[in-house]
């Protein structure tokens, strides 16, 4: 059990690094591996930047919740997934309904 937790923590560190980079540099992360297709830098809409940031924050919040609940009892995993889905829906509504963010 302890070894599974240690391996999970070791494997989640690069994931968090990637998600932090995606949050702080959404244009660069959107162009990752696709820069060769354009002659000059494309302009991204504010909506796609907002969506990219929302997706990275959701993954940063959701992945530890899901991974931690997997090591608990089965009913904890179901409850954690329901709470995560609820937070995801509320967050998506707030992010996409407001235009001033």
Biopython code that builds the backbone (N, CA, C, O; Angstrom):
import numpy as np
from Bio.PDB.StructureBuilder import StructureBuilder

atoms = [
    (1, "UNK", "N", (0.817, -1.192, 0.000)),
    (1, "UNK", "CA", (0.000, 0.000, 0.000)),
    (1, "UNK", "C", (0.864, 1.259, 0.000)),
    (1, "UNK", "O", (0.589, 2.201, -0.743)),
    (2, "UNK", "N", (1.890, 1.277, 0.818)),
    (2, "UNK", "CA", (2.752, 2.452, 0.890)),
    (2, "UNK", "C", (3.532, 2.627, -0.410)),
    (2, "UNK", "O", (3.734, 3.752, -0.868)),
    (3, "UNK", "N", (3.960, 1.541, -0.991)),
    (3, "UNK", "CA", (4.717, 1.640, -2.238)),
    (3, "UNK", "C", (3.841, 2.169, -3.378)),
    (3, "UNK", "O", (4.334, 2.901, -4.236)),
    (4, "UNK", "N", (2.555, 1.812, -3.402)),
    (4, "UNK", "CA", (1.647, 2.337, -4.418)),
    (4, "UNK", "C", (1.478, 3.848, -4.278)),
    (4, "UNK", "O", (1.425, 4.565, -5.277)),
    (5, "UNK", "N", (1.394, 4.322, -3.059)),
    (5, "UNK", "CA", (1.254, 5.761, -2.821)),
    (5, "UNK", "C", (2.520, 6.494, -3.237)),
    (5, "UNK", "O", (2.445, 7.565, -3.839)),
    (6, "UNK", "N", (3.673, 5.935, -2.924)),
    (6, "UNK", "CA", (4.943, 6.573, -3.297)),
    (6, "UNK", "C", (5.091, 6.644, -4.813)),
    (6, "UNK", "O", (5.503, 7.672, -5.350)),
    (7, "UNK", "N", (4.758, 5.565, -5.498)),
    (7, "UNK", "CA", (4.843, 5.562, -6.964)),
    (7, "UNK", "C", (3.856, 6.561, -7.560)),
    (7, "UNK", "O", (4.180, 7.249, -8.528)),
    (8, "UNK", "N", (2.668, 6.647, -6.995)),
    (8, "UNK", "CA", (1.672, 7.608, -7.476)),
    (8, "UNK", "C", (2.169, 9.031, -7.315)),
    (8, "UNK", "O", (2.020, 9.844, -8.228)),
    (9, "UNK", "N", (2.755, 9.346, -6.176)),
    (9, "UNK", "CA", (3.274, 10.696, -5.949)),
    (9, "UNK", "C", (4.411, 11.006, -6.908)),
    (9, "UNK", "O", (4.494, 12.115, -7.436)),
    (10, "UNK", "N", (5.277, 10.045, -7.133)),
    (10, "UNK", "CA", (6.394, 10.255, -8.062)),
    (10, "UNK", "C", (5.886, 10.487, -9.479)),
    (10, "UNK", "O", (6.432, 11.325, -10.197)),
    (11, "UNK", "N", (4.864, 9.771, -9.888)),
    (11, "UNK", "CA", (4.340, 9.923, -11.236)),
    (11, "UNK", "C", (3.473, 11.169, -11.415)),
    (11, "UNK", "O", (3.304, 11.641, -12.539)),
    (12, "UNK", "N", (2.924, 11.705, -10.335)),
    (12, "UNK", "CA", (2.057, 12.880, -10.464)),
    (12, "UNK", "C", (2.858, 14.186, -10.488)),
    (12, "UNK", "O", (2.327, 15.216, -10.904)),
    (13, "UNK", "N", (4.104, 14.165, -10.058)),
    (13, "UNK", "CA", (4.920, 15.385, -10.059)),
    (13, "UNK", "C", (5.112, 15.937, -11.473)),
    (13, "UNK", "O", (4.912, 17.138, -11.653)),
    (14, "UNK", "N", (5.486, 15.148, -12.493)),
    (14, "UNK", "CA", (5.572, 15.722, -13.844)),
    (14, "UNK", "C", (4.223, 16.182, -14.386)),
    (14, "UNK", "O", (4.154, 17.151, -15.143)),
    (15, "UNK", "N", (3.164, 15.499, -14.005)),
    (15, "UNK", "CA", (1.829, 15.919, -14.424)),
    (15, "UNK", "C", (1.510, 17.304, -13.877)),
    (15, "UNK", "O", (0.988, 18.150, -14.602)),
    (16, "UNK", "N", (1.815, 17.540, -12.621)),
    (16, "UNK", "CA", (1.583, 18.858, -12.032)),
    (16, "UNK", "C", (2.456, 19.922, -12.692)),
    (16, "UNK", "O", (2.006, 21.048, -12.901)),
    (17, "UNK", "N", (3.695, 19.575, -13.020)),
    (17, "UNK", "CA", (4.550, 20.532, -13.726)),
    (17, "UNK", "C", (3.952, 20.923, -15.063)),
    (17, "UNK", "O", (3.943, 22.100, -15.425)),
    (18, "UNK", "N", (3.450, 19.934, -15.803)),
    (18, "UNK", "CA", (2.820, 20.224, -17.087)),
    (18, "UNK", "C", (1.562, 21.059, -16.913)),
    (18, "UNK", "O", (1.327, 21.985, -17.689)),
    (19, "UNK", "N", (0.752, 20.751, -15.913)),
    (19, "UNK", "CA", (-0.489, 21.502, -15.697)),
    (19, "UNK", "C", (-0.205, 22.933, -15.244)),
    (19, "UNK", "O", (-0.920, 23.854, -15.639)),
    (20, "UNK", "N", (0.815, 23.132, -14.432)),
    (20, "UNK", "CA", (1.191, 24.498, -14.045)),
    (20, "UNK", "C", (1.686, 25.291, -15.246)),
    (20, "UNK", "O", (1.352, 26.465, -15.402)),
    (21, "UNK", "N", (2.482, 24.650, -16.092)),
    (21, "UNK", "CA", (2.946, 25.317, -17.311)),
    (21, "UNK", "C", (1.767, 25.665, -18.209)),
    (21, "UNK", "O", (1.736, 26.746, -18.798)),
    (22, "UNK", "N", (0.803, 24.767, -18.319)),
    (22, "UNK", "CA", (-0.386, 25.026, -19.134)),
    (22, "UNK", "C", (-1.193, 26.183, -18.573)),
    (22, "UNK", "O", (-1.747, 26.974, -19.336)),
    (23, "UNK", "N", (-1.268, 26.297, -17.252)),
    (23, "UNK", "CA", (-2.035, 27.392, -16.653)),
    (23, "UNK", "C", (-1.339, 28.736, -16.851)),
    (23, "UNK", "O", (-1.988, 29.720, -17.207)),
    (24, "UNK", "N", (-0.041, 28.787, -16.627)),
    (24, "UNK", "CA", (0.669, 30.065, -16.692)),
    (24, "UNK", "C", (1.062, 30.469, -18.112)),
    (24, "UNK", "O", (1.245, 31.659, -18.369)),
    (25, "UNK", "N", (1.197, 29.537, -19.026)),
    (25, "UNK", "CA", (1.549, 29.827, -20.423)),
    (25, "UNK", "C", (0.596, 29.093, -21.358)),
    (25, "UNK", "O", (1.018, 28.169, -22.054)),
    (26, "UNK", "N", (-0.689, 29.483, -21.393)),
    (26, "UNK", "CA", (-1.641, 28.718, -22.207)),
    (26, "UNK", "C", (-1.363, 28.802, -23.702)),
    (26, "UNK", "O", (-1.625, 27.846, -24.432)),
    (27, "UNK", "N", (-0.833, 29.937, -24.169)),
    (27, "UNK", "CA", (-0.539, 30.046, -25.606)),
    (27, "UNK", "C", (0.564, 29.080, -26.013)),
    (27, "UNK", "O", (0.471, 28.420, -27.047)),
    (28, "UNK", "N", (1.606, 29.001, -25.195)),
    (28, "UNK", "CA", (2.707, 28.083, -25.498)),
    (28, "UNK", "C", (2.258, 26.622, -25.438)),
    (28, "UNK", "O", (2.673, 25.805, -26.260)),
    (29, "UNK", "N", (1.418, 26.305, -24.470)),
    (29, "UNK", "CA", (0.966, 24.922, -24.364)),
    (29, "UNK", "C", (0.021, 24.553, -25.505)),
    (29, "UNK", "O", (-0.002, 23.400, -25.935)),
    (30, "UNK", "N", (-0.755, 25.512, -25.999)),
    (30, "UNK", "CA", (-1.610, 25.228, -27.147)),
    (30, "UNK", "C", (-0.791, 25.031, -28.422)),
    (30, "UNK", "O", (-1.197, 24.282, -29.311)),
    (31, "UNK", "N", (0.345, 25.690, -28.514)),
    (31, "UNK", "CA", (1.192, 25.592, -29.701)),
    (31, "UNK", "C", (2.216, 24.462, -29.604)),
    (31, "UNK", "O", (2.966, 24.236, -30.554)),
    (32, "UNK", "N", (2.264, 23.754, -28.485)),
    (32, "UNK", "CA", (3.254, 22.705, -28.281)),
    (32, "UNK", "C", (3.110, 21.616, -29.343)),
    (32, "UNK", "O", (2.087, 20.934, -29.406)),
    (33, "UNK", "N", (4.127, 21.459, -30.165)),
    (33, "UNK", "CA", (4.136, 20.458, -31.210)),
    (33, "UNK", "C", (3.439, 20.873, -32.487)),
    (33, "UNK", "O", (3.422, 20.108, -33.451)),
    (34, "UNK", "N", (2.863, 22.067, -32.521)),
    (34, "UNK", "CA", (2.140, 22.533, -33.705)),
    (34, "UNK", "C", (2.724, 23.823, -34.276)),
    (34, "UNK", "O", (2.200, 24.365, -35.249)),
    (35, "UNK", "N", (3.776, 24.302, -33.691)),
    (35, "UNK", "CA", (4.340, 25.580, -34.114)),
    (35, "UNK", "C", (4.834, 25.548, -35.561)),
    (35, "UNK", "O", (4.828, 26.578, -36.236)),
    (36, "UNK", "N", (5.253, 24.403, -36.036)),
    (36, "UNK", "CA", (5.776, 24.279, -37.401)),
    (36, "UNK", "C", (4.690, 24.499, -38.455)),
    (36, "UNK", "O", (5.009, 24.764, -39.615)),
    (37, "UNK", "N", (3.423, 24.396, -38.077)),
    (37, "UNK", "CA", (2.346, 24.511, -39.052)),
    (37, "UNK", "C", (2.028, 25.961, -39.428)),
    (37, "UNK", "O", (1.301, 26.199, -40.393)),
    (38, "UNK", "N", (2.557, 26.925, -38.686)),
    (38, "UNK", "CA", (2.212, 28.329, -38.900)),
    (38, "UNK", "C", (3.451, 29.132, -39.265)),
    (38, "UNK", "O", (4.546, 28.865, -38.770)),
    (39, "UNK", "N", (3.268, 30.125, -40.141)),
    (39, "UNK", "CA", (4.368, 31.012, -40.507)),
    (39, "UNK", "C", (4.615, 32.062, -39.433)),
    (39, "UNK", "O", (5.759, 32.443, -39.188)),
    (40, "UNK", "N", (3.553, 32.529, -38.794)),
    (40, "UNK", "CA", (3.682, 33.489, -37.695)),
    (40, "UNK", "C", (2.791, 33.022, -36.548)),
    (40, "UNK", "O", (2.027, 32.066, -36.684)),
    (41, "UNK", "N", (2.902, 33.706, -35.429)),
    (41, "UNK", "CA", (2.156, 33.307, -34.241)),
    (41, "UNK", "C", (0.656, 33.526, -34.450)),
    (41, "UNK", "O", (0.249, 34.623, -34.829)),
    (42, "UNK", "N", (-0.169, 32.509, -34.212)),
    (42, "UNK", "CA", (-1.616, 32.694, -34.336)),
    (42, "UNK", "C", (-2.174, 33.440, -33.122)),
    (42, "UNK", "O", (-1.599, 33.410, -32.034)),
    (43, "UNK", "N", (-3.293, 34.099, -33.336)),
    (43, "UNK", "CA", (-3.983, 34.780, -32.242)),
    (43, "UNK", "C", (-5.055, 33.855, -31.689)),
    (43, "UNK", "O", (-5.899, 33.351, -32.430)),
    (44, "UNK", "N", (-5.013, 33.639, -30.393)),
    (44, "UNK", "CA", (-6.005, 32.793, -29.741)),
    (44, "UNK", "C", (-7.087, 33.660, -29.135)),
    (44, "UNK", "O", (-6.807, 34.741, -28.616)),
    (45, "UNK", "N", (-8.307, 33.199, -29.198)),
    (45, "UNK", "CA", (-9.417, 33.944, -28.614)),
    (45, "UNK", "C", (-9.343, 33.857, -27.093)),
    (45, "UNK", "O", (-8.769, 32.913, -26.551)),
    (46, "UNK", "N", (-9.919, 34.835, -26.409)),
    (46, "UNK", "CA", (-9.941, 34.773, -24.944)),
    (46, "UNK", "C", (-10.693, 33.546, -24.422)),
    (46, "UNK", "O", (-10.394, 33.045, -23.338)),
    (47, "UNK", "N", (-11.654, 33.073, -25.187)),
    (47, "UNK", "CA", (-12.407, 31.891, -24.741)),
    (47, "UNK", "C", (-11.539, 30.646, -24.702)),
    (47, "UNK", "O", (-11.654, 29.849, -23.771)),
    (48, "UNK", "N", (-10.678, 30.461, -25.681)),
    (48, "UNK", "CA", (-9.825, 29.269, -25.676)),
    (48, "UNK", "C", (-8.761, 29.367, -24.584)),
    (48, "UNK", "O", (-8.380, 28.354, -23.996)),
    (49, "UNK", "N", (-8.286, 30.568, -24.313)),
    (49, "UNK", "CA", (-7.344, 30.757, -23.201)),
    (49, "UNK", "C", (-8.037, 30.449, -21.880)),
    (49, "UNK", "O", (-7.474, 29.770, -21.021)),
    (50, "UNK", "N", (-9.251, 30.947, -21.722)),
    (50, "UNK", "CA", (-10.025, 30.698, -20.502)),
    (50, "UNK", "C", (-10.313, 29.215, -20.350)),
    (50, "UNK", "O", (-10.227, 28.682, -19.244)),
    (51, "UNK", "N", (-10.655, 28.535, -21.447)),
    (51, "UNK", "CA", (-10.928, 27.098, -21.392)),
    (51, "UNK", "C", (-9.674, 26.309, -21.027)),
    (51, "UNK", "O", (-9.746, 25.360, -20.245)),
    (52, "UNK", "N", (-8.543, 26.686, -21.578)),
    (52, "UNK", "CA", (-7.296, 25.982, -21.276)),
    (52, "UNK", "C", (-6.937, 26.132, -19.804)),
    (52, "UNK", "O", (-6.532, 25.166, -19.157)),
    (53, "UNK", "N", (-7.085, 27.338, -19.280)),
    (53, "UNK", "CA", (-6.810, 27.543, -17.855)),
    (53, "UNK", "C", (-7.786, 26.765, -16.983)),
    (53, "UNK", "O", (-7.395, 26.183, -15.972)),
    (54, "UNK", "N", (-9.050, 26.756, -17.374)),
    (54, "UNK", "CA", (-10.052, 26.010, -16.614)),
    (54, "UNK", "C", (-9.745, 24.510, -16.620)),
    (54, "UNK", "O", (-9.859, 23.847, -15.589)),
    (55, "UNK", "N", (-9.361, 23.985, -17.767)),
    (55, "UNK", "CA", (-9.047, 22.562, -17.860)),
    (55, "UNK", "C", (-7.836, 22.199, -17.011)),
    (55, "UNK", "O", (-7.811, 21.137, -16.390)),
    (56, "UNK", "N", (-6.831, 23.072, -16.980)),
    (56, "UNK", "CA", (-5.648, 22.756, -16.177)),
    (56, "UNK", "C", (-5.952, 22.845, -14.679)),
    (56, "UNK", "O", (-5.474, 22.018, -13.903)),
    (57, "UNK", "N", (-6.737, 23.833, -14.270)),
    (57, "UNK", "CA", (-7.097, 23.933, -12.851)),
    (57, "UNK", "C", (-7.975, 22.754, -12.446)),
    (57, "UNK", "O", (-7.808, 22.200, -11.359)),
    (58, "UNK", "N", (-8.899, 22.372, -13.306)),
    (58, "UNK", "CA", (-9.753, 21.227, -13.008)),
    (58, "UNK", "C", (-8.934, 19.956, -12.855)),
    (58, "UNK", "O", (-9.186, 19.159, -11.952)),
    (59, "UNK", "N", (-7.963, 19.762, -13.724)),
    (59, "UNK", "CA", (-7.109, 18.583, -13.617)),
    (59, "UNK", "C", (-6.227, 18.648, -12.372)),
    (59, "UNK", "O", (-5.968, 17.621, -11.743)),
    (60, "UNK", "N", (-5.758, 19.858, -12.008)),
    (60, "UNK", "CA", (-4.929, 19.983, -10.806)),
    (60, "UNK", "C", (-5.736, 19.692, -9.546)),
    (60, "UNK", "O", (-5.199, 19.147, -8.582)),
    (61, "UNK", "N", (-7.006, 20.046, -9.542)),
    (61, "UNK", "CA", (-7.839, 19.795, -8.372)),
    (61, "UNK", "C", (-8.369, 18.368, -8.383)),
    (61, "UNK", "O", (-8.415, 17.710, -7.344)),
    (62, "UNK", "N", (-8.767, 17.893, -9.550)),
    (62, "UNK", "CA", (-9.428, 16.597, -9.636)),
    (62, "UNK", "C", (-8.524, 15.400, -9.539)),
    (62, "UNK", "O", (-8.913, 14.382, -8.965)),
    (63, "UNK", "N", (-7.329, 15.489, -10.083)),
    (63, "UNK", "CA", (-6.467, 14.310, -10.081)),
    (63, "UNK", "C", (-6.057, 13.858, -8.679)),
    (63, "UNK", "O", (-6.073, 12.654, -8.422)),
    (64, "UNK", "N", (-5.692, 14.750, -7.761)),
    (64, "UNK", "CA", (-5.385, 14.241, -6.416)),
    (64, "UNK", "C", (-6.609, 13.691, -5.689)),
    (64, "UNK", "O", (-6.502, 12.742, -4.913)),
    (65, "UNK", "N", (-7.775, 14.294, -5.943)),
    (65, "UNK", "CA", (-8.988, 13.800, -5.294)),
    (65, "UNK", "C", (-9.286, 12.381, -5.750)),
    (65, "UNK", "O", (-9.569, 11.503, -4.935)),
    (66, "UNK", "N", (-9.222, 12.164, -7.047)),
    (66, "UNK", "CA", (-9.506, 10.836, -7.586)),
    (66, "UNK", "C", (-8.430, 9.837, -7.164)),
    (66, "UNK", "O", (-8.748, 8.718, -6.761)),
    (67, "UNK", "N", (-7.167, 10.230, -7.252)),
    (67, "UNK", "CA", (-6.100, 9.302, -6.877)),
    (67, "UNK", "C", (-6.126, 8.970, -5.386)),
    (67, "UNK", "O", (-5.898, 7.822, -5.006)),
    (68, "UNK", "N", (-6.401, 9.957, -4.543)),
    (68, "UNK", "CA", (-6.465, 9.691, -3.102)),
    (68, "UNK", "C", (-7.664, 8.824, -2.754)),
    (68, "UNK", "O", (-7.583, 7.972, -1.868)),
    (69, "UNK", "N", (-8.768, 9.037, -3.445)),
    (69, "UNK", "CA", (-9.952, 8.238, -3.129)),
    (69, "UNK", "C", (-9.815, 6.802, -3.629)),
    (69, "UNK", "O", (-10.503, 5.910, -3.131)),
    (70, "UNK", "N", (-8.940, 6.565, -4.604)),
    (70, "UNK", "CA", (-8.735, 5.198, -5.075)),
    (70, "UNK", "C", (-8.078, 4.319, -4.014)),
    (70, "UNK", "O", (-8.244, 3.099, -4.023)),
    (71, "UNK", "N", (-7.338, 4.936, -3.106)),
    (71, "UNK", "CA", (-6.691, 4.160, -2.052)),
    (71, "UNK", "C", (-7.599, 3.944, -0.857)),
    (71, "UNK", "O", (-7.238, 3.221, 0.071)),
    (72, "UNK", "N", (-8.784, 4.565, -0.865)),
    (72, "UNK", "CA", (-9.733, 4.410, 0.233)),
    (72, "UNK", "C", (-10.760, 3.336, -0.071)),
    (72, "UNK", "O", (-10.554, 2.475, -0.927)),
    (73, "UNK", "N", (-11.868, 3.404, 0.649)),
    (73, "UNK", "CA", (-12.953, 2.450, 0.461)),
    (73, "UNK", "C", (-13.674, 2.731, -0.861)),
    (73, "UNK", "O", (-13.606, 3.850, -1.368)),
    (74, "UNK", "N", (-14.352, 1.748, -1.419)),
    (74, "UNK", "CA", (-15.030, 1.945, -2.713)),
    (74, "UNK", "C", (-16.085, 3.043, -2.686)),
    (74, "UNK", "O", (-16.238, 3.756, -3.678)),
    (75, "UNK", "N", (-16.815, 3.205, -1.592)),
    (75, "UNK", "CA", (-17.837, 4.243, -1.546)),
    (75, "UNK", "C", (-17.215, 5.644, -1.521)),
    (75, "UNK", "O", (-17.839, 6.606, -1.970)),
    (76, "UNK", "N", (-16.004, 5.761, -1.006)),
    (76, "UNK", "CA", (-15.326, 7.061, -1.002)),
    (76, "UNK", "C", (-14.987, 7.472, -2.428)),
    (76, "UNK", "O", (-15.056, 8.655, -2.759)),
    (77, "UNK", "N", (-14.625, 6.521, -3.272)),
    (77, "UNK", "CA", (-14.303, 6.815, -4.663)),
    (77, "UNK", "C", (-15.541, 7.344, -5.398)),
    (77, "UNK", "O", (-15.437, 8.311, -6.153)),
    (78, "UNK", "N", (-16.687, 6.737, -5.192)),
    (78, "UNK", "CA", (-17.920, 7.194, -5.827)),
    (78, "UNK", "C", (-18.320, 8.574, -5.362)),
    (78, "UNK", "O", (-18.729, 9.408, -6.171)),
    (79, "UNK", "N", (-18.208, 8.827, -4.080)),
    (79, "UNK", "CA", (-18.544, 10.151, -3.543)),
    (79, "UNK", "C", (-17.586, 11.196, -4.082)),
    (79, "UNK", "O", (-18.007, 12.296, -4.441)),
    (80, "UNK", "N", (-16.302, 10.869, -4.144)),
    (80, "UNK", "CA", (-15.318, 11.820, -4.654)),
    (80, "UNK", "C", (-15.576, 12.146, -6.121)),
    (80, "UNK", "O", (-15.439, 13.299, -6.529)),
    (81, "UNK", "N", (-15.946, 11.153, -6.912)),
    (81, "UNK", "CA", (-16.254, 11.406, -8.315)),
    (81, "UNK", "C", (-17.495, 12.281, -8.470)),
    (81, "UNK", "O", (-17.538, 13.145, -9.346)),
    (82, "UNK", "N", (-18.498, 12.065, -7.631)),
    (82, "UNK", "CA", (-19.696, 12.906, -7.703)),
    (82, "UNK", "C", (-19.386, 14.344, -7.315)),
    (82, "UNK", "O", (-19.861, 15.278, -7.962)),
    (83, "UNK", "N", (-18.597, 14.527, -6.271)),
    (83, "UNK", "CA", (-18.223, 15.883, -5.849)),
    (83, "UNK", "C", (-17.384, 16.553, -6.929)),
    (83, "UNK", "O", (-17.577, 17.733, -7.222)),
    (84, "UNK", "N", (-16.458, 15.811, -7.519)),
    (84, "UNK", "CA", (-15.633, 16.365, -8.583)),
    (84, "UNK", "C", (-16.490, 16.767, -9.782)),
    (84, "UNK", "O", (-16.265, 17.827, -10.367)),
    (85, "UNK", "N", (-17.462, 15.944, -10.157)),
    (85, "UNK", "CA", (-18.347, 16.280, -11.273)),
    (85, "UNK", "C", (-19.168, 17.526, -10.962)),
    (85, "UNK", "O", (-19.359, 18.372, -11.835)),
    (86, "UNK", "N", (-19.651, 17.647, -9.740)),
    (86, "UNK", "CA", (-20.418, 18.826, -9.343)),
    (86, "UNK", "C", (-19.560, 20.086, -9.402)),
    (86, "UNK", "O", (-19.998, 21.111, -9.925)),
    (87, "UNK", "N", (-18.356, 20.015, -8.875)),
    (87, "UNK", "CA", (-17.447, 21.169, -8.904)),
    (87, "UNK", "C", (-17.074, 21.515, -10.343)),
    (87, "UNK", "O", (-16.956, 22.692, -10.685)),
    (88, "UNK", "N", (-16.889, 20.508, -11.184)),
    (88, "UNK", "CA", (-16.570, 20.734, -12.594)),
    (88, "UNK", "C", (-17.703, 21.470, -13.299)),
    (88, "UNK", "O", (-17.453, 22.412, -14.050)),
    (89, "UNK", "N", (-18.932, 21.057, -13.070)),
    (89, "UNK", "CA", (-20.082, 21.700, -13.721)),
    (89, "UNK", "C", (-20.247, 23.130, -13.239)),
    (89, "UNK", "O", (-20.475, 24.026, -14.052)),
    (90, "UNK", "N", (-20.140, 23.365, -11.947)),
    (90, "UNK", "CA", (-20.261, 24.724, -11.410)),
    (90, "UNK", "C", (-19.113, 25.591, -11.923)),
    (90, "UNK", "O", (-19.338, 26.739, -12.308)),
    (91, "UNK", "N", (-17.915, 25.075, -11.935)),
    (91, "UNK", "CA", (-16.764, 25.833, -12.437)),
    (91, "UNK", "C", (-16.887, 26.155, -13.911)),
    (91, "UNK", "O", (-16.547, 27.257, -14.340)),
    (92, "UNK", "N", (-17.373, 25.198, -14.690)),
    (92, "UNK", "CA", (-17.561, 25.451, -16.122)),
    (92, "UNK", "C", (-18.609, 26.523, -16.344)),
    (92, "UNK", "O", (-18.451, 27.374, -17.219)),
    (93, "UNK", "N", (-19.667, 26.493, -15.570)),
    (93, "UNK", "CA", (-20.698, 27.517, -15.707)),
    (93, "UNK", "C", (-20.138, 28.897, -15.377)),
    (93, "UNK", "O", (-20.391, 29.862, -16.099)),
    (94, "UNK", "N", (-19.386, 28.989, -14.299)),
    (94, "UNK", "CA", (-18.826, 30.276, -13.889)),
    (94, "UNK", "C", (-17.819, 30.775, -14.927)),
    (94, "UNK", "O", (-17.829, 31.953, -15.283)),
    (95, "UNK", "N", (-16.974, 29.906, -15.401)),
    (95, "UNK", "CA", (-15.937, 30.299, -16.360)),
    (95, "UNK", "C", (-16.536, 30.728, -17.700)),
    (95, "UNK", "O", (-16.130, 31.744, -18.264)),
    (96, "UNK", "N", (-17.485, 29.970, -18.201)),
    (96, "UNK", "CA", (-17.985, 30.237, -19.538)),
    (96, "UNK", "C", (-19.142, 31.218, -19.577)),
    (96, "UNK", "O", (-19.414, 31.801, -20.627)),
    (97, "UNK", "N", (-19.826, 31.415, -18.469)),
    (97, "UNK", "CA", (-20.941, 32.366, -18.454)),
    (97, "UNK", "C", (-20.438, 33.800, -18.290)),
    (97, "UNK", "O", (-21.031, 34.731, -18.833)),
    (98, "UNK", "N", (-19.376, 33.974, -17.565)),
    (98, "UNK", "CA", (-18.837, 35.320, -17.346)),
    (98, "UNK", "C", (-17.860, 35.663, -18.448)),
    (98, "UNK", "O", (-16.992, 34.856, -18.781)),
    (99, "UNK", "N", (-17.986, 36.830, -19.010)),
    (99, "UNK", "CA", (-17.100, 37.257, -20.087)),
    (99, "UNK", "C", (-15.982, 38.183, -19.615)),
    (99, "UNK", "O", (-15.076, 38.492, -20.390)),
    (100, "UNK", "N", (-16.026, 38.631, -18.363)),
    (100, "UNK", "CA", (-15.045, 39.602, -17.879)),
    (100, "UNK", "C", (-13.833, 38.972, -17.207)),
    (100, "UNK", "O", (-12.947, 39.692, -16.747)),
    (101, "UNK", "N", (-13.773, 37.667, -17.142)),
    (101, "UNK", "CA", (-12.637, 37.000, -16.468)),
    (101, "UNK", "C", (-11.439, 36.989, -17.389)),
    (101, "UNK", "O", (-10.382, 36.478, -17.019)),
]
sb = StructureBuilder()
sb.init_structure("model")
sb.init_model(0)
sb.init_chain("A")
sb.init_seg("    ")
for serial, (resi, resn, name, xyz) in enumerate(atoms, 1):
    if name == "N":
        sb.init_residue(resn, " ", resi, " ")
    sb.init_atom(name, np.array(xyz, "f"), 0.0, 1.0, " ", f" {name:<3s}", serial, name[0])
structure = sb.get_structure()
